[in-house]
């Protein structure tokens, strides 16, 4: 059984052919429940997301902010397991036909077994995996199995990455490159936007892969701004926050569907 790396590639290419950025949404598996998480993914696809990243909840998500940490805590208290993550990928992909990736820290895969994880993700219809804390120089085993099973390996680059390092990372990756920069953390949003734009420019100089930006985007105006220089706009915390703030699950689903619709207009420049 081969994974859906080609579907991911085709989806990003189709967005580019339309003269726009792709909208990539992130939601943790098992939040608010496993079934509720699957419905949330369907809702964001329904609203206009092109790709979804399913987060594998982690007890110490060092690279995630408080909003996603809260959602991860809820999922973990609910007993979410890797089998539930695979089920989430399978049901979301089967219901929509859209590309679904998993975003996870390396430790759970290492414990589960690389061959087992990649085989199960491919069998579930997954398109690949985003591995924010796996160093490229330690990724050979993962990449061998991911390639065998038709899965993209998405690495993360940051503004601190030197040009030679960027080339090393993009050479090893597939699917797309995740350019990470946090809006508001290093100063005003404008200055961070400029930093992200520079990172995209430097990354593109090393690869033909699409470069997608995770920038703390939370509304259509910001999505349009990032879409002006990136191949994809990645939105996570804003979706999770809408669900956390909702009075009940139905309201949460309506809220994330509506946000996806607003962001989909943003990446098309029709805010």
C-alpha positions in Angstrom: 0.0 0.0 0.0 1.5 3.3 -1.1 0.9 6.6 0.6 -0.4 9.7 -1.0 2.7 11.9 -1.5 1.6 12.4 -5.2 -1.8 13.7 -4.1 -0.1 16.2 -1.9 2.2 17.3 -4.7 -0.7 17.6 -7.1 -2.8 19.5 -4.6 -0.1 22.1 -4.1 0.6 22.3 -7.8 -3.1 22.9 -8.5 -3.2 25.8 -6.1 -0.2 27.3 -7.8 -1.8 26.8 -11.2 -4.8 28.9 -9.8 -2.3 31.6 -9.0 -2.8 31.3 -5.2 -1.2 29.8 -2.1 -2.5 26.6 -0.6 -4.3 26.7 2.7 -2.9 24.1 5.1 -4.7 23.6 8.4 -3.4 21.9 11.6 -5.6 20.1 14.1 -4.5 17.7 16.8 -5.9 14.1 16.7 -8.2 13.2 19.6 -9.3 16.8 20.2 -11.9 17.4 21.6 -12.4 13.6 21.2 -11.2 11.2 18.4 -14.6 11.4 16.6 -14.8 15.1 17.2 -11.3 15.6 15.8 -12.3 13.7 12.6 -15.4 15.9 12.2 -13.3 19.0 12.7 -10.9 18.0 9.9 -13.9 17.4 7.6 -15.2 20.8 8.6 -12.0 22.6 7.7 -11.8 20.8 4.4 -15.5 21.7 3.8 -14.6 25.3 4.5 -11.8 25.4 2.0 -8.6 24.0 3.4 -6.5 22.2 0.7 -4.4 20.1 3.1 -4.6 19.1 6.7 -1.9 18.3 9.2 -3.0 16.0 12.0 -1.1 16.6 15.2 0.1 13.6 17.2 -0.5 14.8 20.7 2.6 14.9 22.9 3.0 15.5 26.6 5.8 18.0 26.1 5.2 19.8 22.9 8.2 22.1 23.2 7.7 23.8 19.8 4.0 24.5 20.3 2.3 27.4 22.0 -0.2 27.3 24.9 -3.2 26.9 22.7 -2.0 23.7 21.1 -0.6 22.5 24.4 -4.0 22.8 25.9 -5.6 20.8 23.1 -2.9 18.1 23.4 -3.6 17.9 27.1 -7.3 17.3 26.4 -6.5 14.6 23.8 -4.0 12.9 26.1 -6.4 12.9 29.0 -8.9 11.3 26.6 -6.4 8.5 26.1 -5.5 9.2 22.4 -3.1 6.7 21.0 -1.2 6.3 17.7 -3.9 4.0 16.5 -6.4 6.9 16.9 -4.1 9.1 14.9 -4.1 6.6 12.1 -7.8 6.2 12.3 -8.2 10.0 12.1 -6.0 10.1 9.0 -7.9 7.3 7.4 -11.4 8.6 8.0 -10.6 12.2 7.1 -8.9 11.1 3.8 -11.6 8.6 2.9 -14.4 11.2 3.6 -12.7 14.0 1.6 -10.2 12.6 -0.9 -7.8 15.3 0.3 -4.2 15.0 1.4 -3.7 14.5 5.2 -0.3 14.5 6.9 0.8 13.8 10.4 2.8 16.3 12.4 4.8 14.7 15.2 7.8 14.8 17.4 10.3 12.1 16.7 10.1 10.3 20.1 6.7 8.6 19.6 7.8 7.2 16.1 11.0 6.0 17.6 9.2 4.1 20.3 6.5 2.8 17.9 9.0 1.7 15.2 9.8 3.5 12.0 8.7 0.7 9.7 5.5 0.0 11.5 4.6 3.7 11.7 5.3 4.4 8.0 3.5 1.3 6.8 0.4 2.1 8.9 0.4 5.7 7.8 0.6 4.7 4.1 -2.1 2.1 4.6 -4.4 4.8 6.2 -4.0 6.9 3.1 -1.6 9.5 4.7 0.4 11.8 2.5 3.4 12.1 4.7 4.9 13.4 7.9 6.2 16.7 9.3 9.0 16.1 11.7 10.0 19.4 13.4 12.6 17.9 15.8 14.3 15.3 13.6 17.7 16.5 12.5 18.3 15.8 8.8 21.6 14.1 9.5 19.7 11.5 11.7 16.9 11.0 9.2 18.2 8.4 6.8 16.2 5.5 8.4 13.0 7.5 8.4 13.5 8.7 4.8 14.2 5.2 3.6 10.9 3.8 5.0 8.9 6.9 4.0 10.1 6.7 0.4 9.4 3.0 0.3 5.8 3.6 1.5 5.1 6.7 -0.7 5.1 9.3 2.1 6.5 12.8 2.0 9.1 13.8 4.6 8.6 17.5 5.4 11.4 19.2 7.3 11.1 22.5 9.1 13.4 25.5 8.4 13.7 28.6 10.5 15.1 32.1 10.1 18.1 31.1 12.1 19.0 28.5 9.5 22.2 29.4 7.5 22.0 29.0 3.7 24.2 25.9 3.6 22.0 24.3 6.2 18.9 25.3 4.3 20.3 23.5 1.2 21.0 20.4 3.3 17.5 20.3 4.7 15.6 20.9 1.5 17.8 18.4 -0.4 16.6 15.7 2.1 12.9 16.7 2.2 9.9 16.0 -0.1 6.3 17.2 -0.5 7.0 20.8 0.7 9.3 22.7 3.0 7.8 24.0 6.3 9.2 27.5 6.9 8.6 28.3 10.6 8.5 31.8 12.0 6.3 33.0 14.9 4.3 36.1 14.3 4.6 38.6 17.2 7.3 36.7 19.1 10.3 38.7 17.8 8.6 42.0 17.5 5.8 43.5 15.4 4.0 41.4 12.9 5.3 43.5 10.1 9.0 42.8 11.0 8.3 39.1 11.4 6.5 39.1 8.0 9.7 40.5 6.5 11.8 37.9 8.2 9.5 35.1 6.9 9.6 36.5 3.4 13.4 36.5 3.5 13.4 32.9 4.8 11.1 31.9 1.9 13.4 33.6 -0.6 16.5 31.9 0.8 14.8 28.5 0.9 13.5 28.8 -2.7 17.1 29.4 -3.8 17.9 25.9 -2.7 14.9 23.9 -3.9 12.0 23.5 -6.3 9.7 22.2 -3.5 6.9 24.5 -2.5 7.7 26.6 0.6 4.8 26.8 3.1 4.9 29.2 6.0 3.6 28.6 9.5 3.5 32.2 10.9 0.9 32.3 13.6 -1.6 33.5 11.0 -5.1 33.9 12.5 -7.2 35.8 10.0 -7.8 36.4 6.3 -5.8 39.6 6.1 -2.7 37.9 7.5 -3.3 34.9 5.3 -3.4 37.2 2.2 -0.2 38.9 3.4 1.7 35.5 3.7 0.1 34.2 0.5 1.8 37.1 -1.3 5.2 35.4 -0.9 4.7 31.8 0.1 3.4 28.7 -1.7 1.2 27.7 1.3 -0.1 29.3 4.4 -0.2 27.0 7.5 -2.7 27.8 10.2 -3.0 25.8 13.5 -3.5 27.7 16.7 -6.4 29.8 15.3 -8.4 26.7 14.4 -7.7 25.1 17.8 -8.6 28.3 19.6 -12.0 28.5 17.8 -12.8 25.0 19.1 -11.5 25.7 22.6 -13.6 28.9 22.8 -16.8 27.3 21.4 -19.6 26.5 23.9 -20.1 23.0 22.4 -18.8 20.7 19.7 -21.4 21.7 17.1 -20.5 25.4 17.6 -16.8 24.5 17.4 -17.3 22.7 14.0 -19.2 25.7 12.7 -16.5 28.0 13.9 -13.6 26.1 12.2 -15.6 25.7 9.0 -16.2 29.5 8.9 -12.5 30.3 9.7 -11.4 28.0 6.9 -13.7 29.8 4.6 -12.3 33.2 5.6 -8.7 32.0 5.2 -9.5 30.4 1.9 -10.6 33.8 0.7 -7.4 35.3 2.1 -5.1 32.9 0.2 -7.0 33.8 -2.9 -6.6 37.5 -2.3 -10.3 38.1 -2.1 -10.5 39.2 1.5 
